[in-house]
Amino acid sequence: VKLKPRSKNSDESHSKNRLFEANDRAMAYYHLALSKNSQAKDYFFKTRKLSTEIIKKFKLGYSPDSWEGLTKYLNSKGFDDQVLIDAGLCAKSPRGNGAYDLFRGRVMFPVFDMQNRAVGFSARILGGEKVAKYINTPQTAIYNKSFAIYGLSQSKEAIRSNDRVVVVEGNMDVLALHNAGFENVVACSGTALTELQIRQLSRLTKNITLCFDGDEAGIGATLRAIELAGNSDAKLDVISLKGAKDPDELLGKGKDAWIKAVKSSKYAPDFVIDFGKQKYDTNSAPGKKQFTRFIMPMLRNLSDDIEIQHYVKKVAQIVDSTEESIKKLLSNDDQKPFLASNTDIEKENQASPRKLSLQEKQEQELLELCLAYPVSLSALKDI
């Protein structure tokens, strides 16, 4: 019997399967390591007050503070260094030969796809070292941060039954809410929800509720998500946290506080309008101009004629103008995203910085050096 050579697609499928297998083995390695590290266990059980059930459900783990612990373990299971590098578990040694563990001394959060396969990891530092608080698996053949959604595999049934998904900013927010019994909650990989993630969630429900942090980055991520959702058939609501910086902190006030926050969520266009009213003085002429320019991209993003008419009327009332004037602005071709418009407005209010003279530049550089290296201050006495 003459055997046919494997096709290119077959080879790619085999390669991806090896990456899934490597991640699965790594997940088991990290999960077992958690049971042996008291600091990591204290973080999950005492600091975060997670139940054993949640630890097992999300396969949480710990990466030992070793340069080659995982590498050697997976090598012994038949995975060569290149597979581990391709899986995003290890990095190539700068010496040119061998590999070293990418995750060391961190608590581990596996990220699963819809088939419940581990595709990557998010890792949080435990100590107070001056390194990145979180690091994630780099882009691989099976992990795409623009598509991956933390907790989706564990939440999909609850999302379907509730016909709603709540998207939060952090992995710990997902765990805390699941721990409290709210299981239709996921997190995007990073602070910005992408169009690919919105499409994926829309297959489970058309009702997407955002709950990002109230800081500048969180507001920016919310506005970007609202803009992207305009290209889908999803309905976006926004939860505004009051008296808490994130959902985990809000839960400290009891489950009812979260239930109330969800019930008080606003339809995305109303959230944008309320945010604009807080940001700009709609009682002054310049403030009305700034508010209107900020709101225009949101209005252009609406596709339903009834909604457009509703919000045109609402904006006209806020700035004490006519609906015809708002419609005229709406037909303008100068279409910019929320944040671009917002940035342009802020720039208009900022005076251009004065150029420094050569002497001033030298004085500034000298001052920066002294601040960076205080021991050099004594040398100034001789100048």
PAGUVEX-925657 format. One line per 8 residues: number of its first residue (from 1); their letters; for each residue x, y, z of N, C-alpha, C. Coordinates in steps of 0.02 Angstrom, whole numbers, plus 50000, padded with zeros to 5 digits. Layout:
% residues N
NUM = a = X/Y/Z/X/Y/Z/X/Y/Z  ...
***
This chain:
% residues 383
1 = vklkprsk = 50043/49941/50000/50000/50000/50000/50044/50062/50000  50030/50106/49952/50069/50167/49947/50037/50221/49990  50075/50247/50039/50048/50297/50084/50056/50367/50053  50003/50406/50061/50005/50475/50036/50040/50520/50086  50081/50567/50062/50114/50613/50109/50062/50657/50143  50076/50677/50205/50030/50719/50242/50024/50788/50209  49964/50815/50208/49954/50882/50179/49979/50935/50226  49985/50996/50200/50007/51052/50240/49959/51066/50297
9 = nsdeshsk = 49893/51061/50283/49843/51072/50335/49849/51020/50391  49865/50958/50372/49873/50905/50421/49933/50919/50466  49987/50944/50436/50047/50961/50475/50033/51018/50524  49995/51068/50501/49978/51125/50544/49934/51103/50601  49887/51058/50586/49843/51033/50638/49882/50994/50691  49930/50953/50667/49973/50915/50713/50014/50962/50757  50042/51014/50727/50082/51062/50765/50041/51097/50819  49980/51117/50800/49936/51150/50849/49917/51103/50905
17 = nrlfeand = 49905/51040/50888/49888/50991/50940/49944/50984/50990  50006/50987/50967/50064/50983/51012/50066/51043/51059  50045/51101/51034/50044/51161/51076/49989/51155/51129  49931/51129/51109/49877/51118/51157/49901/51068/51211  49934/51015/51190/49958/50964/51236/50010/50994/51284  50055/51036/51259/50106/51067/51301/50073/51113/51353  50024/51151/51331/49989/51196/51378/49951/51157/51431  49921/51102/51410/49884/51060/51457/49930/51031/51510
25 = ramayyhl = 49988/51007/51489/50037/50980/51536/50063/51035/51583  50075/51095/51554/50099/51151/51595/50046/51171/51647  49983/51171/51626/49929/51188/51672/49928/51139/51731  49935/51075/51717/49935/51025/51770/49996/51034/51816  50053/51052/51786/50115/51064/51824/50105/51124/51871  50077/51178/51846/50065/51238/51887/50013/51224/51941  49961/51187/51924/49907/51173/51971/49933/51131/52030  49976/51083/52015/50006/51042/52068/50055/51085/52110
33 = alsknsqa = 50092/51128/52077/50141/51170/52113/50106/51217/52162  50044/51237/52146/50006/51281/52192/49995/51247/52259  49981/51182/52258/49967/51146/52320/50029/51141/52365  50088/51154/52336/50151/51147/52374/50181/51215/52394  50148/51271/52376/50176/51336/52391/50128/51375/52437  50149/51385/52499/50105/51416/52549/50089/51489/52532  50138/51526/52504/50126/51596/52487/50072/51602/52433  50075/51560/52382/50026/51561/52329/49957/51541/52355
41 = kdyffktr = 49955/51490/52397/49891/51468/52426/49861/51523/52469  49903/51556/52509/49878/51611/52551/49849/51667/52509  49880/51680/52452/49855/51733/52409/49784/51718/52384  49773/51657/52361/49707/51639/52335/49656/51629/52391  49675/51593/52444/49627/51575/52496/49616/51630/52548  49670/51661/52571/49663/51711/52625/49655/51782/52599  49698/51802/52552/49694/51870/52526/49633/51880/52481  49623/51833/52435/49568/51839/52387/49505/51801/52408
49 = klsteiik = 49512/51759/52461/49455/51723/52489/49417/51681/52438  49454/51648/52395/49424/51604/52345/49412/51535/52375  49361/51502/52350/49346/51434/52374/49388/51383/52336  49393/51324/52366/49428/51269/52332/49395/51252/52266  49328/51258/52264/49291/51244/52203/49312/51290/52146  49322/51354/52161/49342/51403/52109/49414/51389/52087  49457/51371/52134/49527/51354/52117/49528/51297/52066  49487/51246/52079/49484/51188/52034/49448/51204/51968
57 = kfklgysp = 49395/51242/51973/49355/51259/51913/49396/51296/51861  49438/51342/51885/49478/51384/51840/49549/51358/51833  49564/51301/51865/49630/51269/51861/49687/51319/51878  49677/51357/51931/49728/51406/51951/49791/51371/51973  49847/51405/51967/49910/51372/51984/49964/51420/52007  50025/51394/52010/50083/51433/52031/50143/51409/51991  50181/51458/51964/50242/51440/51928/50302/51448/51975  50336/51394/51992/50392/51397/52038/50445/51447/52015
65 = dswegltk = 50478/51477/52062/50529/51528/52047/50593/51493/52025  50590/51463/51967/50646/51424/51939/50653/51440/51866  50714/51442/51841/50726/51460/51772/50712/51402/51724  50715/51341/51749/50708/51283/51704/50663/51228/51730  50624/51243/51783/50581/51192/51812/50532/51163/51763  50492/51206/51731/50442/51183/51683/50476/51155/51621  50529/51189/51597/50563/51166/51537/50588/51094/51544  50622/51080/51598/50648/51013/51608/50592/50962/51617
73 = ylnskgfd = 50539/50982/51651/50482/50936/51661/50451/50918/51594  50438/50967/51552/50406/50954/51487/50454/50919/51439  50519/50934/51445/50568/50897/51405/50564/50822/51421  50555/50807/51485/50552/50737/51506/50488/50702/51482  50439/50743/51463/50376/50715/51437/50374/50713/51361  50432/50727/51330/50437/50721/51258/50427/50785/51218  50425/50842/51250/50417/50906/51215/50486/50939/51207  50506/50953/51145/50570/50985/51136/50564/51061/51148
81 = dqvlidag = 50621/51094/51153/50622/51165/51170/50582/51208/51121  50586/51191/51057/50553/51233/51007/50477/51231/51015  50450/51173/51033/50377/51168/51045/50358/51213/51104  50399/51212/51156/50385/51252/51216/50389/51327/51201  50437/51345/51158/50443/51415/51137/50383/51435/51094  50364/51391/51049/50306/51404/51005/50241/51409/51045  50238/51373/51101/50178/51374/51143/50176/51436/51188  50231/51474/51190/50234/51533/51233/50247/51517/51306
89 = lcaksprg = 50271/51457/51319/50286/51436/51388/50357/51452/51408  50401/51453/51358/50472/51464/51370/50498/51515/51320  50557/51540/51335/50590/51586/51290/50659/51558/51273  50683/51575/51214/50748/51550/51192/50804/51582/51234  50850/51541/51254/50906/51566/51294/50948/51616/51255  50967/51672/51286/51008/51722/51251/51077/51695/51230  51096/51638/51261/51160/51607/51243/51155/51569/51177  51092/51563/51152/51083/51532/51087/51064/51459/51089
97 = ngaydlfr = 51073/51425/51145/51054/51355/51150/51010/51344/51212  50959/51303/51204/50915/51289/51260/50861/51342/51268  50820/51334/51321/50765/51380/51334/50757/51387/51410  50720/51439/51430/50708/51449/51501/50634/51465/51511  50609/51453/51572/50538/51463/51588/50520/51537/51581  50464/51550/51548/50441/51619/51540/50407/51644/51604  50371/51599/51638/50335/51618/51699/50371/51590/51760  50389/51635/51807/50427/51614/51866/50402/51653/51927
105 = grvmfpvf = 50387/51616/51980/50367/51648/52043/50302/51687/52038  50254/51661/51999/50190/51696/51989/50131/51649/51998  50074/51677/52018/50012/51638/52018/49987/51637/51947  49959/51580/51927/49943/51568/51856/49868/51562/51844  49847/51596/51790/49776/51595/51769/49773/51567/51698  49756/51503/51690/49750/51475/51622/49693/51508/51583  49704/51518/51519/49653/51545/51474/49631/51488/51428  49565/51476/51426/49538/51421/51387/49501/51446/51325
113 = dmqnravg = 49497/51403/51274/49454/51419/51218/49385/51389/51230  49340/51395/51181/49272/51371/51190/49268/51295/51195  49321/51260/51174/49323/51187/51180/49356/51165/51245  49365/51213/51291/49395/51200/51357/49468/51177/51352  49503/51201/51301/49575/51185/51294/49615/51245/51317  49668/51233/51356/49711/51287/51378/49751/51314/51319  49743/51378/51304/49778/51408/51247/49834/51455/51270  49832/51476/51333/49883/51522/51357/49874/51534/51431
121 = fsarilgg = 49913/51582/51457/49912/51597/51529/49919/51671/51541  49889/51692/51596/49902/51758/51624/49934/51745/51691  49985/51784/51709/50024/51769/51769/50035/51833/51810  50022/51828/51875/50029/51886/51920/50086/51875/51969  50126/51927/51978/50182/51923/52025/50155/51919/52096  50189/51883/52139/50167/51876/52208/50200/51926/52255  50265/51936/52245/50302/51980/52290/50298/52053/52269  50341/52093/52300/50341/52164/52285/50398/52185/52239
129 = ekvakyin = 50423/52137/52200/50478/52152/52154/50456/52204/52102  50505/52244/52080/50491/52296/52030/50493/52266/51960  50444/52224/51947/50436/52194/51881/50362/52202/51862  50346/52183/51800/50277/52190/51777/50230/52150/51823  50176/52181/51844/50128/52147/51889/50098/52087/51855  50077/52096/51792/50049/52041/51753/50089/52032/51689  50100/51970/51670/50127/51955/51603/50082/51901/51573  50078/51901/51507/50034/51853/51473/50072/51813/51421
137 = tpqtaiyn = 50042/51759/51401/50070/51720/51346/50076/51764/51284  50133/51762/51250/50139/51801/51188/50095/51770/51134  50088/51806/51079/50048/51780/51023/50077/51714/50998  50033/51664/50991/50055/51599/50966/50005/51574/50913  50017/51515/50887/49971/51487/50837/49903/51470/50867  49900/51463/50934/49835/51447/50966/49811/51501/51014  49852/51552/51027/49832/51606/51073/49835/51673/51038  49777/51705/51033/49771/51772/51003/49737/51816/51055
145 = ksfaiygl = 49773/51863/51083/49745/51904/51138/49685/51945/51115  49679/51957/51049/49621/51994/51024/49558/51951/51020  49567/51886/51028/49511/51839/51023/49498/51805/51090  49551/51792/51128/49544/51755/51192/49503/51795/51242  49460/51760/51279/49418/51790/51330/49425/51749/51394  49449/51780/51447/49460/51744/51510/49393/51726/51542  49386/51662/51559/49326/51637/51593/49269/51618/51548  49276/51625/51482/49221/51610/51437/49201/51536/51439
153 = sqskeair = 49250/51493/51442/49235/51421/51443/49194/51403/51505  49210/51435/51562/49175/51420/51625/49108/51458/51631  49098/51507/51588/49039/51551/51595/48986/51541/51541  49002/51504/51488/48958/51504/51429/48887/51480/51444  48879/51430/51487/48812/51405/51503/48772/51457/51541  48804/51491/51589/48770/51543/51627/48753/51602/51583  48795/51617/51534/48782/51672/51487/48720/51656/51446  48716/51595/51423/48657/51575/51383/48593/51578/51426
161 = sndrvvvv = 48596/51551/51487/48536/51548/51529/48514/51617/51552  48562/51663/51564/48545/51730/51585/48532/51777/51526  48551/51754/51466/48546/51795/51405/48581/51863/51416  48638/51860/51449/48678/51920/51462/48747/51900/51483  48797/51939/51461/48865/51930/51484/48891/51996/51512  48925/51992/51568/48958/52051/51597/49032/52044/51584  49061/52095/51553/49132/52095/51537/49168/52141/51585  49214/52114/51624/49253/52153/51672/49325/52159/51648
169 = egnmdvla = 49364/52196/51687/49432/52212/51664/49484/52160/51685  49477/52132/51744/49530/52089/51770/49510/52017/51784  49559/51973/51782/49546/51902/51797/49519/51892/51868  49546/51931/51915/49524/51923/51984/49452/51946/51993  49429/51994/51953/49359/52015/51956/49314/51957/51935  49335/51920/51882/49297/51862/51859/49293/51810/51915  49349/51795/51946/49352/51744/51998/49310/51764/52059  49315/51827/52079/49277/51852/52137/49202/51847/52125
177 = lhnagfen = 49180/51865/52064/49109/51863/52049/49083/51792/52043  49122/51748/52012/49103/51677/52009/49101/51648/52080  49148/51668/52121/49152/51646/52190/49089/51666/52229  49060/51723/52209/49000/51749/52242/48935/51722/52211  48943/51681/52158/48885/51651/52127/48861/51684/52063  48898/51736/52039/48879/51770/51977/48924/51742/51921  48896/51696/51882/48938/51656/51837/48936/51678/51764  48898/51729/51747/48896/51752/51677/48945/51810/51666
185 = vvacsgta = 49005/51802/51694/49055/51855/51693/49119/51831/51662  49148/51873/51618/49212/51857/51585/49256/51920/51586  49318/51912/51564/49363/51969/51559/49399/51967/51492  49409/52025/51463/49448/52028/51401/49522/52026/51419  49563/52003/51373/49635/51998/51385/49666/52067/51375  49673/52104/51430/49693/52173/51425/49633/52216/51439  49640/52282/51434/49585/52326/51452/49538/52341/51395  49557/52326/51333/49516/52345/51276/49480/52284/51247
193 = ltelqirq = 49414/52289/51243/49374/52237/51211/49380/52246/51135  49392/52191/51100/49403/52195/51028/49340/52175/50989  49341/52190/50925/49284/52172/50882/49277/52095/50877  49334/52060/50876/49331/51987/50874/49299/51958/50937  49314/51988/50995/49285/51965/51057/49210/51980/51060  49190/52038/51035/49119/52057/51033/49081/52007/50990  49109/51989/50933/49077/51940/50888/49069/51873/50923  49121/51853/50958/49120/51788/50992/49067/51787/51047
201 = lsrltkni = 49062/51841/51085/49012/51845/51138/48941/51849/51109  48935/51881/51052/48869/51890/51021/48839/51823/50998  48880/51772/50991/48854/51706/50973/48816/51674/51032  48833/51697/51093/48801/51670/51153/48743/51714/51176  48750/51780/51169/48698/51827/51189/48708/51893/51152  48654/51928/51141/48658/51994/51110/48663/52050/51162  48660/52031/51226/48660/52080/51280/48728/52079/51316  48769/52129/51302/48836/52134/51330/48839/52194/51377
209 = tlcfdgde = 48859/52182/51439/48865/52235/51488/48938/52244/51507  48963/52305/51502/49032/52320/51517/49039/52346/51589  49091/52323/51623/49105/52348/51690/49180/52355/51698  49208/52408/51668/49279/52422/51673/49292/52471/51730  49354/52476/51751/49372/52522/51805/49355/52594/51785  49345/52636/51835/49325/52705/51822/49382/52753/51809  49444/52727/51802/49500/52771/51788/49502/52788/51714  49551/52829/51694/49555/52852/51625/49561/52794/51576
217 = agigatlr = 49601/52744/51593/49610/52686/51549/49545/52647/51542  49509/52640/51597/49446/52603/51596/49392/52639/51555  49388/52705/51564/49340/52745/51525/49357/52741/51450  49422/52746/51435/49444/52741/51366/49426/52675/51335  49435/52620/51373/49418/52554/51349/49343/52547/51338  49304/52578/51382/49231/52576/51375/49209/52611/51311  49236/52670/51299/49218/52708/51239/49238/52671/51175  49297/52639/51176/49318/52602/51117/49271/52543/51104
225 = aielagns = 49251/52509/51158/49206/52451/51150/49139/52473/51123  49114/52529/51146/49049/52555/51122/49054/52570/51048  49109/52599/51027/49119/52615/50956/49121/52551/50914  49158/52501/50938/49165/52439/50900/49098/52401/50896  49059/52406/50949/48995/52370/50950/48946/52397/50899  48960/52457/50873/48917/52485/50822/48918/52445/50758  48970/52403/50750/48975/52360/50690/48943/52292/50701  48912/52281/50759/48881/52217/50773/48807/52228/50790
233 = dakldvis = 48772/52172/50802/48702/52177/50821/48693/52170/50897  48747/52178/50934/48744/52172/51006/48719/52237/51038  48686/52230/51094/48663/52288/51133/48710/52296/51193  48741/52354/51198/48790/52366/51251/48761/52409/51307  48770/52386/51369/48755/52425/51428/48820/52436/51466  48820/52486/51510/48881/52501/51548/48864/52509/51622  48902/52474/51664/48896/52480/51736/48945/52533/51761  48920/52581/51798/48963/52631/51829/48971/52614/51903
241 = lkgakdpd = 49031/52596/51923/49043/52578/51992/49046/52641/52036  49009/52639/52090/49008/52696/52136/49032/52672/52204  49083/52706/52229/49110/52689/52295/49155/52628/52295  49177/52607/52236/49224/52550/52230/49264/52558/52166  49327/52537/52169/49370/52544/52110/49360/52488/52060  49335/52431/52083/49324/52374/52038/49271/52327/52067  49246/52279/52028/49194/52234/52053/49214/52195/52116  49277/52175/52120/49301/52138/52178/49292/52178/52242
249 = ellgkgkd = 49308/52243/52238/49300/52287/52296/49226/52299/52312  49185/52305/52260/49114/52315/52270/49082/52256/52306  49105/52196/52290/49078/52136/52322/49091/52135/52397  49142/52174/52418/49156/52180/52490/49098/52211/52528  49053/52245/52491/48995/52277/52522/48934/52231/52520  48944/52170/52494/48890/52122/52491/48865/52109/52421  48834/52051/52411/48810/52032/52344/48757/52081/52318  48717/52109/52363/48665/52155/52342/48694/52217/52307
257 = awikavks = 48754/52236/52327/48786/52295/52296/48800/52282/52223  48821/52220/52207/48833/52203/52136/48768/52198/52097  48718/52166/52128/48652/52159/52095/48624/52228/52078  48630/52274/52125/48605/52343/52115/48644/52377/52059  48709/52367/52058/48751/52398/52006/48732/52374/51937  48719/52308/51931/48699/52280/51866/48631/52307/51844  48584/52311/51891/48518/52336/51876/48519/52411/51857  48569/52446/51882/48575/52518/51869/48617/52534/51807
265 = skyapdfv = 48636/52482/51770/48678/52493/51710/48640/52535/51659  48678/52573/51620/48648/52618/51571/48661/52593/51500  48613/52606/51457/48622/52592/51386/48681/52633/51362  48724/52604/51321/48788/52635/51302/48782/52707/51278  48736/52725/51233/48731/52795/51212/48716/52843/51270  48674/52820/51318/48659/52862/51376/48720/52871/51420  48761/52817/51425/48823/52822/51464/48870/52874/51433  48877/52872/51367/48922/52919/51333/48898/52991/51343
273 = idfgkqky = 48833/53002/51338/48805/53069/51348/48817/53093/51420  48803/53050/51469/48813/53069/51539/48887/53083/51554  48931/53043/51524/49003/53054/51533/49023/53121/51503  48997/53137/51444/49012/53201/51412/48987/53260/51453  48929/53253/51483/48900/53307/51524/48943/53319/51586  48973/53265/51613/49017/53273/51671/49083/53305/51651  49105/53290/51591/49172/53312/51570/49172/53384/51545  49117/53405/51514/49115/53472/51484/49059/53514/51514
281 = dtnsapgk = 49071/53578/51519/49023/53626/51546/48971/53643/51493  48914/53610/51495/48863/53620/51444/48822/53683/51455  48842/53724/51505/48808/53788/51516/48845/53845/51482  48907/53831/51458/48946/53883/51423/48950/53867/51349  48962/53918/51309/48966/53908/51236/49024/53862/51217  49085/53873/51245/49140/53827/51228/49126/53756/51250  49095/53749/51309/49079/53682/51335/49028/53646/51291  48979/53683/51266/48929/53654/51222/48961/53629/51157
289 = kqftrfim = 49009/53669/51132/49044/53650/51071/49085/53586/51083  49120/53584/51139/49161/53525/51155/49118/53463/51165  49062/53471/51201/49017/53416/51214/48988/53389/51148  48967/53434/51105/48937/53413/51041/48987/53375/50998  49049/53401/50995/49100/53367/50955/49116/53299/50984  49114/53293/51049/49127/53229/51082/49073/53178/51066  49010/53201/51065/48953/53157/51056/48943/53135/50984  48963/53176/50936/48949/53163/50866/48968/53092/50842
297 = pmlrnlsd = 49029/53067/50857/49046/52999/50834/48998/52946/50860  48974/52955/50921/48926/52906/50948/48860/52908/50909  48837/52969/50893/48775/52975/50855/48783/52944/50785  48840/52956/50754/48852/52928/50687/48856/52851/50689  48872/52825/50747/48879/52753/50755/48812/52717/50760  48759/52755/50773/48693/52725/50779/48666/52708/50710  48631/52652/50707/48605/52630/50642/48528/52632/50638  48495/52634/50695/48422/52634/50696/48395/52706/50692
305 = dieiqhyv = 48350/52719/50646/48324/52786/50635/48288/52813/50697  48251/52770/50732/48215/52791/50792/48264/52813/50846  48318/52774/50855/48368/52792/50904/48403/52857/50886  48420/52864/50823/48454/52925/50800/48411/52986/50816  48346/52983/50800/48301/53039/50813/48297/53053/50888  48294/53000/50928/48289/53007/51001/48350/53045/51029  48410/53024/51007/48470/53055/51035/48487/53122/51004  48466/53134/50943/48473/53201/50914/48433/53251/50955
313 = kkvaqivd = 48372/53232/50972/48329/53275/51012/48359/53286/51082  48386/53232/51111/48415/53237/51178/48476/53283/51179  48521/53275/51130/48581/53317/51126/48562/53390/51113  48512/53401/51070/48490/53469/51056/48464/53504/51119  48429/53466/51161/48404/53494/51224/48461/53510/51272  48511/53467/51274/48567/53477/51321/48606/53541/51303  48618/53553/51239/48658/53611/51219/48614/53670/51199  48548/53663/51212/48501/53717/51197/48507/53739/51124
321 = steesikk = 48503/53691/51080/48507/53704/51009/48446/53674/50974  48446/53676/50908/48391/53646/50870/48411/53578/50844  48361/53536/50833/48375/53470/50805/48405/53475/50736  48384/53527/50698/48411/53537/50631/48486/53550/50633  48508/53589/50683/48580/53604/50690/48620/53541/50706  48592/53499/50749/48626/53437/50767/48629/53390/50707  48574/53386/50669/48573/53343/50610/48624/53367/50558  48632/53433/50553/48681/53461/50506/48751/53439/50525
329 = llsnddqk = 48766/53443/50590/48832/53420/50614/48840/53345/50603  48785/53309/50611/48786/53237/50604/48803/53215/50533  48784/53256/50485/48797/53239/50414/48867/53258/50392  48904/53291/50437/48973/53310/50422/49015/53247/50411  49059/53248/50362/49100/53189/50346/49160/53181/50392  49171/53229/50436/49230/53226/50480/49217/53176/50536  49220/53112/50519/49204/53059/50567/49266/53036/50603  49267/53045/50668/49323/53024/50710/49298/52981/50767
337 = pflasntd = 49339/52935/50791/49318/52894/50848/49313/52936/50911  49280/52909/50963/49270/52946/51025/49334/52976/51052  49384/52933/51060/49445/52955/51092/49484/53004/51049  49482/52995/50984/49517/53043/50939/49486/53111/50946  49419/53113/50945/49384/53177/50952/49400/53208/51019  49399/53167/51070/49412/53190/51138/49482/53219/51143  49530/53184/51113/49599/53206/51115/49608/53272/51079  49575/53278/51021/49579/53340/50983/49552/53399/51023
345 = iekenqas = 49497/53387/51059/49467/53441/51099/49514/53462/51154  49545/53412/51186/49592/53429/51240/49651/53469/51214  49675/53450/51154/49732/53484/51126/49717/53557/51112  49654/53571/51092/49634/53639/51077/49640/53684/51138  49631/53654/51196/49632/53692/51258/49701/53697/51290  49750/53668/51257/49817/53669/51284/49862/53714/51242  49895/53760/51275/49941/53804/51239/50002/53766/51218  50029/53783/51160/50089/53749/51136/50147/53765/51182
353 = prklslqe = 50185/53714/51203/50241/53727/51249/50295/53770/51217  50323/53817/51258/50375/53861/51233/50439/53821/51222  50474/53834/51167/50537/53800/51153/50590/53826/51201  50629/53778/51228/50682/53798/51275/50744/53819/51238  50780/53866/51269/50844/53888/51240/50895/53834/51254  50954/53839/51222/51007/53789/51232/51027/53786/51305  51035/53845/51337/51054/53847/51407/51001/53814/51451  50938/53828/51436/50884/53799/51476/50882/53723/51469
361 = kqeqelle = 50895/53698/51407/50896/53626/51396/50952/53594/51437  51011/53627/51436/51067/53600/51474/51053/53599/51549  51020/53653/51573/51003/53655/51644/50952/53601/51662  50904/53589/51617/50854/53538/51628/50886/53469/51630  50931/53455/51583/50965/53390/51581/51007/53380/51644  51040/53434/51668/51080/53429/51728/51037/53414/51788  50979/53446/51792/50933/53434/51847/50908/53362/51847  50891/53336/51787/50867/53267/51781/50920/53217/51802
369 = lclaypvs = 50983/53231/51784/51037/53187/51804/51046/53187/51880  51040/53245/51910/51047/53250/51983/50991/53213/52019  50931/53218/51990/50874/53182/52021/50882/53107/52013  50910/53086/51956/50919/53015/51944/50978/52987/51984  51029/53028/51993/51090/53006/52029/51106/53056/52085  51071/53052/52142/51081/53100/52196/51152/53106/52220  51193/53052/52214/51262/53055/52238/51302/53108/52200  51278/53126/52141/51315/53176/52101/51304/53247/52124
377 = lsalkdi = 51258/53257/52172/51243/53325/52195/51303/53359/52225  51345/53320/52258/51404/53349/52290/51452/53380/52239  51449/53352/52178/51494/53378/52126/51475/53449/52105  51412/53469/52117/51390/53536/52098/51425/53591/52138  51450/53573/52197/51484/53622/52238/51546/53649/52205  51575/53608/52161/51637/53628/52128/51624/53669/52065  51560/53676/52045/51543/53712/51982/51534/53786/51997
***
